[in-house]
Amino acid sequence: MSEVAKSTQSASKKAALKGERAREADHPSSQVVTFGVDRPLRLDCGVDLAPFQIAYQSYGTLNADKSNAILVCHALTGDQHVANTHPVTGKPGWWQTLVGPGKPVDTDRYFVICSNVVGGCMGSTGPSSINPATGKPWGLDFPVITIPDMVRAQAMLIDHFGISKLFAVVGGSMGGMQTLQWTAAYPERVFSALVIACSTRHSAQNIAFHELGRQAVMADPEWQEGRYYEQDRLPRRGLGVARMAAHITYLSDAALHRKFGRRLQDRAVPTFSFDADFEVESYLRHQGSTFVERFDANSYLYLTRAMDYFDIAADHHGKLADAFRGTSTRFCIVSFTSDWLFPTAESRAIVHALNATSARVSFAEIETDKGHDAFLLDEPEFFAIARAFLESAASTHGLTSET
């Protein structure tokens, strides 16, 4: 049976985390739902994962009829700390531009839930968790997970709250993939869906970039075939390079040029060495070095693989429209002009598929040079669209401003 408890600093929890970096389980800021061996998570790879746990954050108040719940799905390197100070980094929540009191996802009005995905490293069961069969971290013995697996685990969490239907599911990038999966797998449980900067499947180029990152991690001698936890080691260089390569894909040429150009870093002339002479080099190195302090290398392998495997039309003989056939969910699809990781054409394909099923769908392409990361940044037009879509859905759903 499910149990909810605050993450603790108990001796047993510390023992389970021995040899690992500081993680969410060391911090009392999140809640955890534990599912026992009697409630396994059936994974697409054929494995029943049990026991397992999901760490989450919630904001706002669930109303009496449980009709005001919004599930926020995080992106690849995100976590459950969407609108609160991050307990590891001390930085603001990753989507405080969108989620919070008076924001488009208004926590004064909605009950907002954001969970760390299964396979993650911030309190939900993943490769850095303890394998109950061995008493050691799972490492690469952890089963490969998929986007549908993540969504099934989230559905179990939503069941725990006794919520039969979510007012909205919201997500960008990998979070957008989860949002789409929710509407395909549980159409009767999603009233509205805000799908941002994503696709129904990864392109060959995106898979290639992920493989580059995975190979960087696995080539690091400190990776130790995924057993670095037991040896108190960390593949910092490999994971840092993976983050650097991925971060480039989140930006645009125009954004990089505007922010850095070819300016040198704290010097008037080049050093004629392989130091970080250029500001952009220093920036990328900083991105890599800070990332390894908060993210698990094996989780990076697993989550990138989950994105690569995602193909929502695969179970429908490649017919995307059939994945949404009969849906009553209201959709808003958003793309950004400079996002070359998930270009607008892929969002339009989603819109066309939804139109083919007579679904209620709106679409916006936002002009910006900020690249894929635009959905996380200060984009007033995006905020206005998100607010208007949720306001319209709330009115139809019977959620008044006092609800």
N, C-alpha and C positions, 0 to 999 in steps of 0.2 A: 504494500500500500504506500502511496506517496506521502512524504513527510516534508514539511517546510521548516527550515531552521536558518538562523543567521550563520554566515561563515564564521568559524571560530578559530581561536589560536590554541586549541587544545593540544595536548601532547600527542594524541593519536594523529591529528591532522599534520602536525609538524613532522612526525615520523614518516608519514606518507610522502612528504615533500622533501625529505632529506636528499641532498645532492642536487636539487633543482634551484633555479633562480627564484627570487621573490615572485609570487604569483597572486592572483586574486584570492585564493583560499587563505592567504595570510592576512587578509584585510577584512574588517567587519562591515564593509559597505554594501555587499551584495547579499541576496538571498539565494538559497539553493533548494531545489526540489530533487529528492532522491527517489528513484524508481528501483524497487527490489527485484529479486530474481523471478518473482511472480508476474512482473510486468516488463518483459524484455522489449528492446527495440529491434524489430526485424529489419536488417540492413539489406540493401540491394545485392550485396555480394553473397547473401545467403546465410550470414551469421546472425545469431540472436545475441545482442549486446545486453548483458545484465550481470550485476546491477550497473546502473549508470546514473549520473546526475547532470542537471542543467542549472547553471548559475544565471541569475537574471537581476535586472533592476526594474523597478516600477515607479511611476510618477503619477500624481493626481489621485482621484478617488473613483472607484468603480461604483456606478449608480445602482439603484435598487433592482432594476430589471436587467442589469449587466449588458446594456446595449451601447455603451460609450467606450468600448475597449479598442485601442489601436495597437497593433503589433508593429514595431519597427525592426527591420531586419538589417543586420550590419554587413558591411563590405568585408573583403578579404582580410585586411589587417585591423579591422575594427573589433569591437567587443560590446559588452552590455552597457558600458558607461557612456551612454548617448547624451545625457544632459546633466551630468554631475562631474565634479572634479575627479579625475582619474586617480585611483589610490596608489598606483605605481609611479606614474610620471608627474603627478601633481598638476597636470594641465587640465584646462576645461574639457568637458565632454565633447566628443568628436562631431556632434551635430547640434550644438547649442544655438547655432544660427537658425535652425528650423524647429527645434523642440524645446518647449519651456513655457512658463506663464506668459500669455499674450502672444506667443509665437504662432506661426501657421498650424503646427501641431500643438495645440494649446493645452497644457497640463492643468490649467484651471477648469477646463471643460471636459477633457478626455482622460481616460485611464490608459496610460501608455506603458507598454511592456516591451523590454528589449532583452533578449537572452543571448548569452554566448553560445555559438553553435556547437553541436557535438563535433568532436575532432579539434576543438579550439584549445586554448591554453590559459583561460582566465576563469577557471573554476568549473567549467563543463568537462565531462569526461573526454579525454583525448589521449594522444600517444605519450604525454608526460604524466598521465595519471597512473596509479598503481593497478597492475593486473592482479586481481584477487587470486588467480591460480598460481602465481609465482611469488607474490609479495614484492615484486620489482616493477619499475616503470614499464609500461607497455612497449615503448619504442616502436620499431617496425612490426612487432607482433600485433599491433593494433589493426583491426580490420579497415580496409579502405572504405571510406564513406563517400556519399554522394549528396547533391543538393536535395533530392527527395528524402534522403535519410534525415537531413537537418530539419526539414519541414515536418516529417513525422514526429520527431522529438519535440518540436515546437507545439504541434497539435496536442501532444500528451501534456505539455505544460499548460496550454490553454484549457484543456479538460480539467486540469487540477483546480483552476479558478472557477470551474463551473460555467464557463462562458460557452454558449452554444454557437454564437455567431459574432464574428469580429466586425465592428463598424468599419475598420479599414486595416489594410496591410500596406506598409510603406517601406520602400527600400531602393537603394541605388547600387549599381555595379553587381557584385555578388549578392547583395541584399535585394536587388531587383530581380535576379534569377529566383531567389527564394519567394519573392512576392508573386511572380508568375506561376511558380510551382504550386503555391497555395491556391491560386484561382483555378488551376487545372485539376489538382487532386481533391480539393475541398470547396468546390464552387458554391455549395449551399451554406458555407460557413464564412464567406467573405462578402460583405455588402459593397465595399469599394476598394479599389487598389490604385495606389500611386506608384508607378513603375518608372524608374529614372536611370538613364544612362546605362542601359544593359542590352542584352540580346537573349534570344531563345536558345542559342548555342554559341560556343566559342568558335572563332575563326581559326584557320590554320596558323595565322600569324600570332594570335594570342596564345595558342598552345605552344608555339615555338618560343615565345618569350618566357612562358612558365617553365618550359624544359630547361632553358638557359639558367634560370634561377635555381631550379632543383639540382642541376649538375654542379653549380657553384657551391651549394651547401654540401653535397655529397663528396666533392673533391677536396674539401677541407679535412686535413688529417685529424682534426679534433672532433670530427663528426663520429668517428668510431663505429661505422655501420649502424648508426642510430642509437648506440648504447652509451652516449656521452654522459647521461645522467648518473650512471653507476660509477663513473670514473671522475665525477665532479669536473667535467670539462665542458666546453662550449664552442661550437664552430662559429666563432664570431666573424672571422674573415669571410667565410663562405656565405653566411646569412647576410652579412653587410653588403656584399657584392650583389646578392640576389635582390635585396631591397633597392640598391642603387639603380639596377637595371629596370626594375619594375616602376620605380618612381619616375623615370624618364617617360614611360608610357602614359603616366597620369597627367603630364603637362603637354604643352604645345610649343612649337618652335617660336611663335610670337611671344608667348609668356616667358620662355627662357631668355629670349633676346631682351625683352623689356626689363626683366629683373636683373639680368647679369651681363648681357652683351658679351664682349671679350675683355671685360675689365679684369685687371690683375688683383690678386688678393693681398692687401697690405704691403704692397711693394711697387716701386716705380719701374723696375725692369725685371725681366724673367730671370730665374735662378739658373737656367740651363741645366735642369735636373728633372727628376720625376716627382718632385714635391707638388703640392696643390698650388700651382702658380695662379690659376684662374679662379675667380669667385665661384663659378659654377662647379668646379671640381671640389672646392671646399664645402660647398652646399651639399653635394651628393655624398661626400664622405661623412658629413654630419648626420645626414638622413640614415645612412647605414649604421653608424655607431650607436645612435640613440635607439634605433629599432631593435637591436639585439638585446637591449636591456629589458624589453617588455614583451618579447614574442619568442615562442618556442620554435626552434628550427624544424623539428619533425612536424609540428602543426602546419608550418608553412608548406611542407611537402604535401601533406594530406589535403589541405584546403585548396591549393592550386590544382591538385588532381581532381578534386570534386568539381571545380569550375570547368575543367577540360572535358569531363565526362558528360556534363549537362547538355541535354538535347531534348527539349520538351516535346518535339514532334516524333521522336524515335519510336514511341509506343503506338504511334498512329500512322505507321507506314510512311513517315516523312511528310504527312499532310498537317501542316501547322494549324489550320483552321479547325481540324477535328479535335485538337487538344482543348479547345474552348467551346466546342459545340454545346449549345443549350445553356450557356452561362447566363446568370442574371446579375452578375457583378458589374458595377460601374467602374470604368477604367479611365485613368489619365496617364498618358504616356509622354515622357519628357526626354528630349535629347538636347545636345549642345553642339553648335556648329564646328567647334575646334576639337571635338572629341574624336580622335582617330583610333582609339582603343575600341570604342563601341560607337561607330559612326551613325549618323542619322538614318541612313538607309536601313539599318537593322531595326531601328525603332519603327520606321514606316512599314516594315514587313510585319511587325506585330499588329500594327493598326489595320493593315489590309486583311490579316487573318481574322481579326475581331470583327471587322466590317462584314466579312463573308458569313459570319454567324449571326449577324444582326445585333451584335452586342452594343451596349451604350459605351462609346469611347470618345474621348477628346484627346487631341495631340498638340504639343507645342515644341517647336524647335527654337531654342534660345540662342540669340547671337552673342557670342563671347569668345575671347581668345584665351580663356583660362584652361582649356583642355578638359580631360575627363574629370579632373578634380573640381570642376566648377560647381558640382552639386553640393560640395562640402564648404564652399566659400561664400563670400558676400555677393549674392546675385539677386538683387531686388525683384527682377522680373520672375525668377523662379519662385521666390517666396510668395509673390502675389498670386501666381498660378496655383501653387499648392494650397494657399489659404482659400481661394475662391472655389477650388474643386471640393475641398473638405466641407466648406460652408454649404455649398449646394447639396452635397450628399447628406449632410446632417439635417438639412431642412426636409429632404425627401424621407429620411429615416426617422423623422419625428424627434430629433434631438434639438431642443431649444437651447438658447444661450444660458438658460438657468438649469438645464438638465445636469 
